[in-house]
Amino acid sequence: MNIQSYDRITERIENLLAQGVVPWHKPWQVKTGLPRNLVSQKSYRGINVFLLMAMGYESPYWLTFRQALQFGGNVKKGEKSCPVVFWKQMKIADKETEEQRRIPLLRLYHVFNVTQCEGLKNEPATEEVPLAVTSAAEIVAKMPQPPKIKSGMSHAFYQPVNDTVGMPELKRFESEDAYHATIFHELIHSTGHESRLKRQSIMEKNGFGSVPYCKEELVAELGSAFLCGHAGIVDQTIDKSAAYIEGWLDSLRDDRKLIVYAAAQAQKAADYILGKTYSESEVAHD
């Protein structure tokens, strides 16, 4: 995907932030589940989840303009589409060695919610697929190859050197949901350890405010949001201040690929903690 396509997605997020809407803080559709494609019935993932949920439609079903036509209908006049992206592994031959190697290709699509369409005929049968809610404590307890969790600390942190998550006592938080949103954040950091996903932004020693640090913080924020959704936490205590929003706007202006990269890494991290694996055929791509 060329830089113009990254710009489209980033501009979408920037516009929401400028309106005071933090896409990854939107309430999860626990009853209807994650956004998914009407035709394939497959769920969208990564940045697509936040983009589509921020549109505010009750129905979780989406389709392209072409798919609407295939069902004998059309998109209502004046309706605006939402861009979504799809990662696909492409095989290319190395010019020097002629060996095959895989590179990620990102494609941009535009979709509409079914409520933005009219005249659809012979639609696939749809039903509510509630988000599978797992208790927050169970998510923490069942994380594969977990880091050491040390309680009673003055603040929350993750130390890659000794692979340890530090947490204050539960009673120091406003609620159990706030506690779990915080520990999810630190556990997402821990997935970057060399013994797990080997994420560059956590393996390298980077100071506060550095580019890799900002990337890793966004990965942890988005990953925590994914886990909160699976735990049914829809109103955790999080920073929504103007300074917080302006900080992310600055980061997105500096790196046009940041939000797409961070969301993809956050999804992988959340999947790791939840013990889930997905094949390409299980993911909606249009």
Secondary structure, 3 states (H helix, E strand, C coil): CCHHHHHHHHHHHHHHHHCCCCHHHCCCCCCCCCCEECCCCCECCCHHHHHHHCCCCCCCEEEEHHHHHHCCCEECCCCCCEEEEEEEEEEEECCCCCCEEEEEEEEEEEEEEHHHEECCCCCCCCCCCCCCCCCHHHHHHCCCCCCEEEECCCCCEEECCCCEEEECCHHHCCCHHHHHHHHHHHHHHHCCCCCCCCCHHHHCCCCCCCHHHHHHHHHHHHHHHHHHHHCCCCCCCCCCCHHHHHHHHHHHHHCCCHHHHHHHHHHHHHHHHHCCCCCHHHECCC
